[in-house]
Amino acid sequence: MTSPHAVASANPPWIHEDPFDRPPIAQASVGGITLSTADAPILRCPGPVQRV
């Protein structure tokens, strides 16, 4: 995790408050990649996520 990832993790428009979901979503957003997940709360978050 780099400084931009940490900043993105700390200041997102989150729909739910699970702190363990923040870093992977922030890393995907900052890194320009898509996070693939089956986790319903993560799928409701804004950002580059897709259902698997």
C-alpha positions, 0 to 999 in steps of 0.5 A: 500500500502506498500513500495514495492508497492510504489517502483513498482508503481514509476518504472514500464515499463508503456505503458500508463501514467495514474497514477491511474492505477499504484498502482493496477498493482504494488500491483498485481505484488508485491503480486503475484496475477492477476488483473482482468479488462476490462480497455483496457489500463491496459490490454496492460501493462506488468504484471499479468492482465487478461480481464474480 
